[in-house]
Amino acid sequence: MRACWAILVLWTLCAKAQTSTVYFAGLDLRDGLYADFHAFRDNTPTVPLERLRDEQGLAISDLRRVSGKLHWQPDTGARQVVDLHRIWGFCQNNVVYIAAGNGFYRIGLLGSLSHLVVEQTYRDWDPYMYGYPMGGVSRSVLVHQLLDMRTGRYLPFNAAGMDEGLKHDPVLSEEFRALPKKQRNSPEAQFRFLQLYNDRNPLTFPN
């Protein structure tokens, strides 16, 4: 009975390996818009790039420079408008951009735990400071974030976020928690464990 179970487990693992590809730089990620995280993880854009048109009906060549409305034609039915404020992200030339902060930002390090830098704007208002305009002042900051490819959750790139992301790997999680607090809070240690995690838990996409 145990032998049969072992054979079944081995067959399942082999079948899974044959239906997915480990991500590497240059892997063919299909160009287009992702309505949600799952469309990205399936490497199946909700709207392929070749189906997108601008308001004049012209094909879109560079999604990064799009302004105004986009349209696409489904296999059946009327032409539809794409609301860029409601999509999860897009892929162009094997580079993934996701909606975050003030716009769309490139995933700089793509892995099971991905890293990106986004720009966020906040209002700085001090009623006691002379000369401050009504409503305060808008300030923009660059923020480092993690994206957990198992769950689709965004995590802060700090000790707490790294601790949360490493929970999928008990060995690395234990090693990270064993570090002195000062080390856990250092970007050097966080980047090191990010790389270790991605090496041990490679990102895969369906074939």
C-alpha positions as CSV (number, residue, x, y, z in Angstrom):
1,M,0.0,0.0,0.0
2,R,2.8,2.4,0.9
3,A,4.6,1.5,-2.4
4,C,1.5,2.4,-4.3
5,W,1.1,5.7,-2.4
6,A,4.7,6.6,-3.1
7,I,4.3,5.9,-6.8
8,L,1.1,8.1,-6.9
9,V,2.9,11.0,-5.2
10,L,5.9,10.7,-7.6
11,W,3.5,10.6,-10.6
12,T,1.7,13.7,-9.3
13,L,5.0,15.6,-8.9
14,C,6.2,14.6,-12.3
15,A,2.9,15.7,-13.9
16,K,3.1,19.0,-12.2
17,A,6.6,19.6,-13.3
18,Q,5.6,18.8,-16.9
19,T,2.8,21.4,-16.8
20,S,4.7,24.3,-15.4
21,T,7.9,26.2,-16.3
22,V,10.4,27.7,-13.8
23,Y,10.7,31.4,-14.4
24,F,13.9,32.7,-15.8
25,A,14.9,36.1,-17.3
26,G,13.6,36.0,-20.9
27,L,10.8,33.6,-20.3
28,D,7.9,34.3,-22.7
29,L,5.3,36.2,-20.7
30,R,2.4,37.0,-22.9
31,D,1.8,40.7,-23.6
32,G,-1.5,42.3,-22.6
33,L,-3.6,43.5,-19.7
34,Y,-4.3,41.6,-16.5
35,A,-7.7,42.2,-14.9
36,D,-6.5,40.5,-11.7
37,F,-3.6,38.7,-10.1
38,H,-4.8,35.2,-11.2
39,A,-4.6,36.2,-14.9
40,F,-1.0,37.2,-14.4
41,R,-0.2,33.9,-12.5
42,D,-1.8,31.9,-15.3
43,N,0.3,33.9,-17.9
44,T,-3.0,34.5,-19.7
45,P,-3.7,38.2,-20.2
46,T,-7.4,39.2,-19.9
47,V,-7.0,41.3,-23.0
48,P,-4.0,40.4,-25.3
49,L,-2.0,43.4,-26.5
50,E,-2.9,42.8,-30.2
51,R,-6.6,43.3,-29.4
52,L,-6.2,46.7,-27.8
53,R,-7.0,49.9,-29.7
54,D,-7.0,53.6,-28.9
55,E,-9.9,56.0,-29.4
56,Q,-9.0,56.3,-33.1
57,G,-9.1,52.6,-33.5
58,L,-5.3,52.3,-33.9
59,A,-3.3,49.4,-32.5
60,I,-1.4,50.0,-29.2
61,S,2.4,49.6,-29.5
62,D,3.5,50.8,-26.0
63,L,1.2,50.5,-23.0
64,R,3.5,52.6,-20.9
65,R,2.7,55.7,-23.0
66,V,-1.1,55.2,-23.1
67,S,-3.3,58.2,-22.2
68,G,-7.0,58.3,-22.6
69,K,-9.4,55.4,-23.1
70,L,-8.5,52.0,-24.5
71,H,-10.9,49.7,-26.4
72,W,-10.9,46.0,-27.3
73,Q,-13.0,43.7,-29.3
74,P,-14.1,40.4,-27.7
75,D,-14.8,37.4,-29.9
76,T,-18.5,38.1,-29.6
77,G,-20.4,41.2,-28.8
78,A,-19.7,44.9,-28.9
79,R,-16.4,46.7,-28.5
80,Q,-15.6,47.3,-24.9
81,V,-13.9,50.2,-23.0
82,V,-10.9,49.3,-20.8
83,D,-10.8,51.2,-17.5
84,L,-7.1,51.3,-16.7
85,H,-7.9,52.3,-13.1
86,R,-9.4,48.9,-12.5
87,I,-6.8,46.5,-14.0
88,W,-4.2,44.7,-11.9
89,G,-1.4,45.3,-14.3
90,F,0.1,44.5,-17.7
91,C,2.9,42.8,-19.5
92,Q,5.0,44.2,-22.3
93,N,8.2,42.7,-23.8
94,N,8.4,40.2,-20.9
95,V,8.3,43.0,-18.3
96,V,5.5,43.1,-15.8
97,Y,4.0,46.4,-14.5
98,I,1.5,46.4,-11.8
99,A,-1.0,49.1,-10.5
100,A,0.4,50.5,-7.2
101,G,0.9,53.8,-5.6
102,N,0.5,56.6,-8.2
103,G,0.5,54.5,-11.3
104,F,2.0,51.3,-12.9
105,Y,5.4,50.2,-11.7
106,R,7.8,47.6,-13.0
107,I,8.5,44.5,-10.9
108,G,12.2,44.9,-10.5
109,L,12.9,41.5,-9.1
110,L,10.4,38.8,-10.2
111,G,10.3,35.7,-8.1
112,S,8.1,33.8,-5.6
113,L,8.6,36.9,-3.5
114,S,8.9,39.8,-5.9
115,H,10.4,43.2,-5.1
116,L,9.3,46.6,-6.6
117,V,9.7,50.3,-5.8
118,V,6.6,52.4,-6.1
119,E,5.9,56.1,-5.7
120,Q,3.3,57.1,-3.2
121,T,1.8,60.6,-2.5
122,Y,0.6,61.8,0.9
123,R,-0.6,65.1,2.2
124,D,1.6,66.9,4.7
125,W,-0.4,69.4,6.7
126,D,0.8,71.5,9.6
127,P,-1.7,74.1,10.9
128,Y,0.9,75.7,13.1
129,M,3.5,76.3,10.3
130,Y,3.5,79.9,8.9
131,G,2.8,80.1,5.2
132,Y,1.4,76.6,4.8
133,P,-1.2,76.5,2.0
134,M,-4.7,75.6,2.7
135,G,-5.1,71.8,2.4
136,G,-1.4,71.1,3.1
137,V,1.3,70.1,0.7
138,S,1.5,67.0,-1.5
139,R,4.7,65.0,-1.1
140,S,5.9,61.9,-3.0
141,V,8.1,59.2,-1.6
142,L,9.5,56.0,-3.0
143,V,8.5,52.9,-1.1
144,H,9.9,49.4,-1.4
145,Q,7.3,46.6,-1.4
146,L,7.2,42.8,-1.7
147,L,4.6,40.9,-3.7
148,D,3.8,37.3,-2.5
149,M,3.2,35.2,-5.6
150,R,1.4,32.5,-3.6
151,T,-1.2,34.8,-2.2
152,G,-1.1,38.0,-4.3
153,R,-0.6,40.0,-1.1
154,Y,1.6,43.1,-0.9
155,L,4.0,43.2,2.0
156,P,6.2,46.1,3.2
157,F,9.9,45.6,2.5
158,N,11.0,45.5,6.1
159,A,11.6,43.0,8.9
160,A,7.8,42.4,9.5
161,G,7.1,42.0,5.8
162,M,10.0,39.6,5.2
163,D,9.0,37.6,8.3
164,E,5.5,37.2,6.8
165,G,6.7,36.3,3.4
166,L,9.2,33.7,4.7
167,K,6.4,31.7,6.5
168,H,6.1,29.5,3.4
169,D,9.6,28.3,4.0
170,P,9.9,27.1,7.7
171,V,13.7,26.7,7.4
172,L,14.4,30.2,6.2
173,S,11.8,31.6,8.5
174,E,13.5,30.1,11.5
175,E,16.9,31.4,10.4
176,F,15.6,34.9,9.8
177,R,13.9,35.0,13.2
178,A,17.1,33.9,14.9
179,L,19.0,37.0,13.6
180,P,19.5,39.8,16.1
181,K,16.9,42.5,15.7
182,K,19.4,45.0,14.3
183,Q,20.3,42.5,11.5
184,R,16.7,41.7,10.7
185,N,16.0,45.4,10.2
186,S,18.9,45.8,7.8
187,P,18.1,46.0,4.0
188,E,21.2,43.8,3.4
189,A,19.8,40.9,5.4
190,Q,16.4,41.3,3.9
191,F,17.7,41.3,0.4
192,R,19.8,38.2,1.2
193,F,16.9,36.3,2.5
194,L,14.8,37.4,-0.4
195,Q,17.3,35.9,-2.8
196,L,17.6,32.7,-0.7
197,Y,13.8,32.3,-0.6
198,N,13.6,32.7,-4.4
199,D,16.4,30.3,-5.0
200,R,14.7,27.6,-2.8
201,N,11.2,28.4,-4.0
202,P,11.4,29.1,-7.7
203,L,8.5,31.0,-9.4
204,T,6.7,28.9,-12.0
205,F,4.2,29.6,-14.7
206,P,1.9,27.2,-16.5
207,N,3.1,25.9,-19.9
